[in-house]
Amino acid sequence: MRGTHLLLSLLLISGFQTVSAQVDTARSGTYAFNLNDCIQYGITHHHDVVNAHLDVNFSKEQVKEATAKLFPHVNISGSFNDNLKLQTSLIPDFINGNLNEKIPVQFGTRFASSITGEIDQTIFNSDYFLGLKASRVYTDLSSKTLTRTNIDTKVAITKAYYAVLTSQESIRLTKSNLQQLTKTLQDTKSRYDQGVAERVDVDRIQVSYNNTVTQVGNQIRTLVYTLQLLKFQMGMPQENQLELIETVNDLKVEDYAGDTVNYRPEDRIEYGIQNTQIALNELQLKSKKLQYLPQLAGFVNYGWNYFSADFKELYKHGFGASVLGVNLTWPIFAGTERLHQIRENQITVKKSQNDLDYLVQQIQVEVKNANTSYQNNKDNFVTAKKNMDLTQGIYDRIVLKYDQGVSTSLDVLSAENELTAARTDYINAMLNILVSKTDLDKATGRIK
């Protein structure tokens, strides 16, 4: 029971090459995977990874959008006016030569229409060119974010995978103990029937047998949960069948070695992401500074104007018109707003540079913490394995003496309890060293 609770706690805290895989995805949805296969499946199907790929595609479209702003823009506009009552103006009476008198006149026709096509081309605009560069930097940021998502997914899958393997090993060890208890219980019952053993001996071993059967059931339910967790971390539907083709013996935990000598903070993807963020902040600062520059754009248009007092005659005759020109906008002075915006962006750049320095310190502390945890767990694992082997030997000898009638059922139960505790410590130590090794690899930037 204690092993089950500890294993579940480790799974919740952790968050969750070799052999070719046998896959039948088309028919039964059954998979036979090793660790590498699980990781490859996860970085293809996991929700976060899929969305990160979409973010990369989104950023690429933003680059194209920024580029498209530099292309010519073509517009067509049209209008139709029905002057229900023409506007009246007063002008001097030129006809009669009486300039001091004003006479009312109406200009225009009742119906008027126009169609104009115009081409606009940006000649110089600092925001456009900086925006294009910023979009490319943003694409780089989204790519690095995808890498970080891949790493996080690999770590989560690896930890969940190890949890499944250790659950399977825990069941194997407990079933082995149950097999021995079954034999001891049967032998004790036979001896009781022969009058050699007492009823209390049968009952004591029966209690231990019942507890072990319950423990196996609990461990099987834990295994089901850990397998569901693994499929969740992989982005695999729960209804699919997943079988692991490795055991803890294939991992060779004893051969693991931690190396923190040759790592560099620059190997961490977070370092690259922060550098990209600094580049974006610097581009924003540059954009504010360049807002003092003028903006120049050219245009050319051509259109037709139509006039008539009769609607039926409106589009019989048109009058063409065309304009070619440039527009220059130069924001000479707009208060001190831009000056303060520049200073704000300068502060933002300094903060992002300070964040990079702080990130390096965080990585260094994280590596030391992960290495300490790994070394401690490694020593605990070696000790737990030795203790389990020693306890197994003690248990076997006690059972042998019991069969020979030179030890009591209490001795057998005491040895069995010690063996159960030693196996629990061994399983937990194995999971701890596997998880801490994964954390160390992530901290040193070895997981790409």
C-alpha positions as CSV (number, residue, x, y, z in Angstrom):
1,M,0.0,0.0,0.0
2,R,2.8,2.4,0.9
3,G,4.5,1.8,-2.5
4,T,1.3,2.6,-4.3
5,H,0.8,5.9,-2.5
6,L,4.5,6.9,-3.0
7,L,4.4,6.1,-6.7
8,L,1.2,8.1,-7.3
9,S,2.7,11.1,-5.4
10,L,5.9,11.0,-7.5
11,L,3.8,10.9,-10.7
12,L,1.8,14.0,-9.6
13,I,4.9,15.9,-8.5
14,S,6.9,15.2,-11.6
15,G,4.0,16.5,-13.8
16,F,4.1,14.6,-16.3
17,Q,16.5,3.4,-28.5
18,T,17.0,0.8,-29.5
19,V,14.2,-1.5,-30.8
20,S,12.1,-0.8,-33.8
21,A,8.4,-0.4,-33.1
22,Q,5.5,-2.6,-34.4
23,V,2.6,-0.4,-35.3
24,D,-0.9,-1.1,-36.6
25,T,-2.6,2.2,-36.7
26,A,-4.9,1.5,-39.6
27,R,-6.9,-1.3,-38.1
28,S,-6.8,-1.8,-34.4
29,G,-5.2,1.3,-33.0
30,T,-2.7,-0.9,-31.2
31,Y,0.9,0.4,-30.7
32,A,4.0,-1.4,-29.4
33,F,6.5,1.4,-28.6
34,N,9.8,2.0,-26.9
35,L,10.7,5.4,-25.4
36,N,11.9,6.9,-28.6
37,D,8.8,5.8,-30.4
38,C,6.6,7.4,-27.7
39,I,8.6,10.7,-28.0
40,Q,8.3,10.7,-31.8
41,Y,4.6,10.1,-31.6
42,G,4.2,12.8,-29.0
43,I,6.0,15.5,-30.9
44,T,3.7,14.8,-33.8
45,H,0.3,14.5,-32.0
46,H,0.5,16.4,-28.7
47,H,-1.9,19.4,-28.5
48,D,0.8,21.9,-27.5
49,V,3.2,20.8,-30.2
50,V,0.5,21.0,-32.9
51,N,-0.4,24.5,-31.8
52,A,3.3,25.5,-31.7
53,H,3.6,24.4,-35.3
54,L,0.5,26.5,-36.2
55,D,2.2,29.5,-34.5
56,V,5.2,29.0,-36.7
57,N,3.0,29.0,-39.8
58,F,1.1,32.0,-38.5
59,S,4.4,33.9,-38.1
60,K,5.4,33.0,-41.6
61,E,2.2,34.5,-42.9
62,Q,2.9,37.7,-40.9
63,V,6.2,38.0,-42.7
64,K,4.4,37.7,-46.0
65,E,1.9,40.3,-44.8
66,A,4.7,42.7,-43.9
67,T,6.2,42.2,-47.3
68,A,2.9,42.7,-49.1
69,K,2.7,46.2,-47.6
70,L,5.6,47.3,-49.8
71,F,3.8,46.2,-53.0
72,P,1.7,48.7,-55.0
73,H,-1.9,49.1,-53.8
74,V,-4.6,49.5,-56.4
75,N,-8.0,51.0,-55.6
76,I,-11.1,51.7,-57.7
77,S,-13.7,54.1,-56.5
78,G,-17.0,55.2,-58.0
79,S,-19.8,57.5,-57.1
80,F,-23.3,58.5,-58.3
81,N,-25.1,61.6,-57.3
82,D,-28.7,62.6,-57.9
83,N,-28.8,66.3,-57.1
84,L,-32.5,66.5,-56.3
85,K,-32.2,70.3,-55.9
86,L,-29.1,72.1,-57.2
87,Q,-27.3,74.4,-54.8
88,T,-27.9,78.1,-55.6
89,S,-25.1,80.7,-55.5
90,L,-25.2,84.5,-55.8
91,I,-22.9,86.2,-58.3
92,P,-22.6,89.7,-59.7
93,D,-24.8,90.6,-62.6
94,F,-22.2,90.5,-65.4
95,I,-24.8,90.2,-68.1
96,N,-26.4,93.5,-67.5
97,G,-23.2,95.2,-66.3
98,N,-24.6,95.8,-62.9
99,L,-21.9,94.4,-60.7
100,N,-23.4,95.7,-57.5
101,E,-26.4,93.5,-57.9
102,K,-26.3,89.8,-57.1
103,I,-28.3,87.3,-59.1
104,P,-29.0,83.7,-58.1
105,V,-27.6,81.0,-60.4
106,Q,-27.3,77.2,-60.2
107,F,-24.2,75.3,-61.3
108,G,-24.0,71.7,-62.3
109,T,-26.5,69.1,-63.5
110,R,-28.9,67.0,-61.7
111,F,-27.1,63.7,-62.3
112,A,-23.3,63.2,-61.8
113,S,-21.1,60.1,-61.6
114,S,-17.4,59.3,-61.5
115,I,-15.1,56.3,-61.7
116,T,-11.5,56.5,-60.7
117,G,-8.6,54.0,-60.5
118,E,-5.6,54.8,-58.4
119,I,-2.2,53.1,-57.8
120,D,-0.3,54.0,-54.5
121,Q,3.3,53.0,-54.0
122,T,5.2,53.5,-50.8
123,I,8.6,55.0,-51.6
124,F,10.0,55.4,-48.1
125,N,8.4,54.4,-44.8
126,S,10.7,53.3,-41.9
127,D,7.9,51.4,-40.2
128,Y,7.4,49.2,-43.2
129,F,11.0,48.1,-43.4
130,L,11.4,47.7,-39.7
131,G,8.1,45.8,-39.5
132,L,9.4,43.4,-42.1
133,K,12.6,42.7,-40.1
134,A,10.6,42.4,-36.9
135,S,8.3,39.9,-38.5
136,R,11.3,37.7,-39.4
137,V,12.6,38.0,-35.8
138,Y,9.2,37.0,-34.6
139,T,9.3,34.0,-36.9
140,D,12.6,33.0,-35.2
141,L,11.0,33.4,-31.8
142,S,8.0,31.2,-32.7
143,S,10.5,28.5,-34.0
144,K,12.4,28.6,-30.8
145,T,9.1,28.4,-28.9
146,L,8.3,25.3,-30.9
147,T,11.6,23.9,-29.8
148,R,10.9,24.6,-26.2
149,T,7.5,23.0,-26.5
150,N,9.1,19.9,-28.1
151,I,11.5,19.7,-25.2
152,D,8.8,20.0,-22.5
153,T,6.8,17.4,-24.3
154,K,9.8,15.0,-24.5
155,V,10.4,15.5,-20.8
156,A,6.8,14.9,-19.8
157,I,6.6,11.7,-22.0
158,T,9.9,10.4,-20.6
159,K,8.8,10.8,-17.0
160,A,5.5,9.2,-17.7
161,Y,7.2,6.4,-19.6
162,Y,9.5,5.7,-16.6
163,A,6.5,5.7,-14.3
164,V,4.9,2.9,-16.4
165,L,8.1,0.8,-16.4
166,T,8.6,1.1,-12.6
167,S,4.9,0.3,-12.1
168,Q,5.4,-2.9,-14.2
169,E,8.5,-3.8,-12.2
170,S,6.7,-3.2,-8.9
171,I,4.0,-5.6,-10.0
172,R,6.6,-8.2,-11.1
173,L,8.3,-8.1,-7.7
174,T,5.1,-8.2,-5.7
175,K,3.8,-11.1,-7.8
176,S,7.1,-12.9,-7.2
177,N,6.6,-12.4,-3.4
178,L,3.0,-13.6,-3.8
179,Q,4.1,-16.7,-5.5
180,Q,6.4,-17.6,-2.5
181,L,3.7,-16.7,0.0
182,T,1.2,-19.0,-1.8
183,K,3.6,-21.9,-1.5
184,T,4.3,-21.1,2.2
185,L,0.6,-20.8,2.9
186,Q,-0.1,-24.2,1.2
187,D,2.7,-25.9,3.0
188,T,1.5,-24.4,6.4
189,K,-2.0,-25.6,5.7
190,S,-0.7,-29.1,5.0
191,R,1.4,-29.1,8.1
192,Y,-1.6,-27.9,10.1
193,D,-3.7,-30.8,8.6
194,Q,-1.0,-33.2,9.7
195,G,-1.0,-31.6,13.2
196,V,2.5,-30.3,12.9
197,A,1.6,-26.5,12.7
198,E,-0.9,-24.5,14.7
199,R,-3.9,-22.7,13.4
200,V,-2.4,-19.3,14.3
201,D,0.5,-20.0,11.9
202,V,-2.0,-20.5,9.0
203,D,-4.0,-17.4,9.9
204,R,-0.9,-15.2,10.2
205,I,0.4,-16.2,6.7
206,Q,-3.1,-16.0,5.3
207,V,-3.3,-12.3,6.5
208,S,0.0,-11.6,4.8
209,Y,-1.2,-13.4,1.7
210,N,-4.4,-11.3,1.6
211,N,-2.5,-8.1,2.0
212,T,-0.2,-9.0,-0.9
213,V,-3.1,-9.9,-3.2
214,T,-4.7,-6.5,-2.4
215,Q,-1.3,-4.8,-3.0
216,V,-1.1,-6.4,-6.5
217,G,-4.6,-5.1,-7.3
218,N,-3.6,-1.6,-6.2
219,Q,-0.5,-1.7,-8.2
220,I,-2.3,-2.8,-11.3
221,R,-4.7,0.1,-11.0
222,T,-1.7,2.4,-10.6
223,L,-0.3,0.9,-13.8
224,V,-3.5,1.6,-15.6
225,Y,-3.4,5.2,-14.5
226,T,0.3,5.7,-15.4
227,L,-0.4,4.2,-18.9
228,Q,-3.3,6.6,-19.3
229,L,-1.0,9.5,-18.2
230,L,1.6,8.4,-20.8
231,K,-0.9,8.4,-23.6
232,F,-2.2,11.8,-22.5
233,Q,1.4,13.2,-22.6
234,M,1.8,11.7,-26.1
235,G,-1.5,13.1,-27.4
236,M,-2.7,9.6,-28.0
237,P,-6.5,8.8,-27.7
238,Q,-7.2,6.9,-24.5
239,E,-9.1,4.2,-26.4
240,N,-6.0,3.2,-28.3
241,Q,-4.0,0.3,-26.9
242,L,-0.3,1.0,-26.0
243,E,2.2,-1.7,-25.1
244,L,5.8,-0.9,-24.0
245,I,8.4,-3.2,-25.5
246,E,11.0,-2.3,-22.9
247,T,11.5,-3.0,-19.2
248,V,13.5,-1.3,-16.5
249,N,16.3,-3.8,-17.2
250,D,16.7,-2.4,-20.7
251,L,17.4,1.1,-19.2
252,K,20.6,0.0,-17.4
253,V,20.0,2.6,-14.6
254,E,23.3,1.6,-12.9
255,D,25.3,2.9,-15.9
256,Y,23.8,6.4,-15.8
257,A,26.3,9.2,-15.4
258,G,25.7,12.8,-14.6
259,D,28.0,15.4,-16.3
260,T,27.7,19.1,-15.5
261,V,31.2,20.1,-16.5
262,N,30.8,20.8,-20.2
263,Y,27.3,22.4,-20.2
264,R,26.7,26.0,-21.3
265,P,23.8,28.2,-20.5
266,E,23.7,29.0,-24.2
267,D,22.6,25.4,-24.9
268,R,19.3,26.1,-23.2
269,I,16.5,27.1,-25.6
270,E,15.3,29.6,-23.0
271,Y,18.6,31.5,-23.5
272,G,17.9,31.8,-27.3
273,I,14.3,32.9,-26.7
274,Q,15.5,35.7,-24.4
275,N,18.0,36.9,-26.9
276,T,15.3,37.0,-29.5
277,Q,13.1,39.0,-27.2
278,I,16.0,41.5,-26.7
279,A,16.2,41.8,-30.5
280,L,12.5,42.5,-30.8
281,N,12.7,45.2,-28.1
282,E,15.7,46.8,-29.8
283,L,13.7,46.9,-33.1
284,Q,10.8,48.5,-31.3
285,L,13.2,51.2,-29.9
286,K,14.6,51.8,-33.4
287,S,11.1,52.1,-34.8
288,K,10.3,54.9,-32.3
289,K,13.6,56.7,-33.2
290,L,12.9,56.5,-36.9
291,Q,9.5,58.1,-36.6
292,Y,11.3,61.4,-36.9
293,L,12.0,60.6,-40.5
294,P,9.7,61.7,-43.3
295,Q,7.4,59.3,-45.2
296,L,7.2,59.4,-49.0
297,A,4.6,57.8,-51.2
298,G,3.8,58.1,-54.9
299,F,0.4,57.7,-56.7
300,V,-1.1,57.9,-60.1
301,N,-4.8,57.8,-60.9
302,Y,-7.1,58.0,-63.9
303,G,-10.9,58.4,-63.9
304,W,-14.0,59.5,-65.8
305,N,-16.6,62.1,-64.8
306,Y,-20.1,62.0,-66.2
307,F,-22.7,64.7,-66.1
308,S,-26.3,64.9,-67.5
309,A,-29.6,66.5,-66.7
310,D,-31.3,63.3,-67.9
311,F,-30.4,60.0,-66.3
312,K,-30.7,58.1,-69.6
313,E,-28.0,60.3,-71.1
314,L,-25.6,60.2,-68.1
315,Y,-23.0,57.6,-69.4
316,K,-23.0,58.6,-73.0
317,H,-20.2,61.1,-72.7
318,G,-17.4,61.0,-70.1
319,F,-14.6,63.4,-69.3
320,G,-11.2,61.8,-68.5
321,A,-8.9,63.1,-65.7
322,S,-5.6,61.8,-64.5
323,V,-3.2,62.9,-61.7
324,L,0.5,61.8,-61.0
325,G,2.1,62.9,-57.8
326,V,3.9,62.2,-54.5
327,N,2.9,62.8,-50.9
328,L,5.5,63.7,-48.3
329,T,4.7,63.6,-44.6
330,W,7.3,64.8,-42.2
331,P,6.3,64.9,-38.5
332,I,8.5,67.8,-37.4
333,F,7.2,68.2,-33.9
334,A,4.5,66.3,-32.0
335,G,5.1,67.5,-28.5
336,T,7.4,65.4,-26.4
337,E,5.4,62.2,-26.7
338,R,7.9,60.4,-29.0
339,L,10.8,61.4,-26.8
340,H,9.2,59.7,-23.8
341,Q,8.3,56.7,-25.9
342,I,11.9,56.3,-26.9
343,R,13.0,56.5,-23.3
344,E,10.4,53.9,-22.3
345,N,11.7,51.5,-25.0
346,Q,15.2,52.1,-23.9
347,I,14.2,51.0,-20.4
348,T,12.5,47.9,-21.8
349,V,15.7,46.9,-23.6
350,K,17.7,47.3,-20.5
351,K,15.2,45.2,-18.5
352,S,15.3,42.4,-21.1
353,Q,19.1,42.5,-21.0
354,N,18.9,42.2,-17.2
355,D,16.5,39.3,-17.6
356,L,19.1,37.5,-19.7
357,D,21.7,37.9,-17.0
358,Y,19.2,36.7,-14.4
359,L,18.3,33.7,-16.6
360,V,21.9,32.6,-16.8
361,Q,22.0,32.6,-13.0
362,Q,18.8,30.7,-12.8
363,I,20.1,28.1,-15.2
364,Q,23.3,27.7,-13.1
365,V,21.3,27.2,-9.9
366,E,18.9,24.8,-11.7
367,V,21.8,22.7,-13.0
368,K,23.4,22.5,-9.5
369,N,20.0,21.6,-7.9
370,A,19.3,18.9,-10.6
371,N,22.8,17.5,-10.2
372,T,22.5,17.3,-6.4
373,S,19.2,15.6,-6.7
374,Y,20.5,13.2,-9.2
375,Q,23.6,12.3,-7.2
376,N,21.5,11.8,-4.1
377,N,19.0,9.6,-5.9
378,K,21.7,7.6,-7.5
379,D,23.3,6.8,-4.1
380,N,19.8,6.0,-2.8
381,F,19.2,3.7,-5.7
382,V,22.4,1.8,-5.2
383,T,21.7,1.4,-1.5
384,A,18.1,0.4,-2.1
385,K,19.1,-2.3,-4.7
386,K,21.7,-3.7,-2.3
387,N,19.2,-3.7,0.6
388,M,16.6,-5.4,-1.5
389,D,19.1,-8.2,-2.6
390,L,20.1,-8.7,1.1
391,T,16.6,-8.7,2.3
392,Q,15.6,-11.2,-0.4
393,G,18.4,-13.5,0.8
394,I,17.3,-13.2,4.4
395,Y,13.7,-13.9,3.4
396,D,14.7,-17.0,1.4
397,R,16.7,-18.4,4.3
398,I,13.9,-17.7,6.9
399,V,11.4,-19.5,4.6
400,L,13.8,-22.4,4.3
401,K,14.2,-22.6,8.0
402,Y,10.4,-22.4,8.4
403,D,10.0,-25.3,6.0
404,Q,12.5,-27.3,8.1
405,G,10.6,-26.4,11.3
406,V,13.4,-24.4,12.9
407,S,11.8,-20.9,12.6
408,T,8.3,-19.6,13.4
409,S,5.6,-18.0,11.2
410,L,6.4,-14.7,13.0
411,D,9.9,-14.9,11.6
412,V,8.5,-15.5,8.1
413,L,6.1,-12.5,8.4
414,S,8.8,-10.2,9.7
415,A,11.1,-11.2,6.9
416,E,8.2,-10.7,4.4
417,N,7.4,-7.3,5.7
418,E,11.1,-6.2,5.5
419,L,11.3,-7.6,1.9
420,T,8.1,-5.6,0.9
421,A,9.5,-2.4,2.4
422,A,12.9,-3.0,0.7
423,R,11.2,-3.6,-2.7
424,T,9.1,-0.4,-2.2
425,D,12.2,1.6,-1.5
426,Y,13.9,0.1,-4.5
427,I,11.0,1.0,-6.9
428,N,10.7,4.5,-5.5
429,A,14.5,5.0,-5.7
430,M,14.5,3.7,-9.3
431,L,11.7,6.2,-10.3
432,N,13.5,9.0,-8.5
433,I,16.8,8.4,-10.3
434,L,15.1,8.2,-13.7
435,V,13.1,11.4,-13.2
436,S,16.1,13.3,-11.7
437,K,18.3,12.1,-14.6
438,T,15.7,13.5,-17.0
439,D,15.6,16.8,-15.1
440,L,19.4,17.0,-15.2
441,D,19.5,16.5,-19.0
442,K,16.9,19.2,-19.4
443,A,18.7,21.6,-17.1
444,T,22.0,21.2,-19.0
445,G,20.4,21.6,-22.4
446,R,21.0,18.0,-23.5
447,I,17.4,17.4,-24.5
448,K,17.0,19.2,-27.9
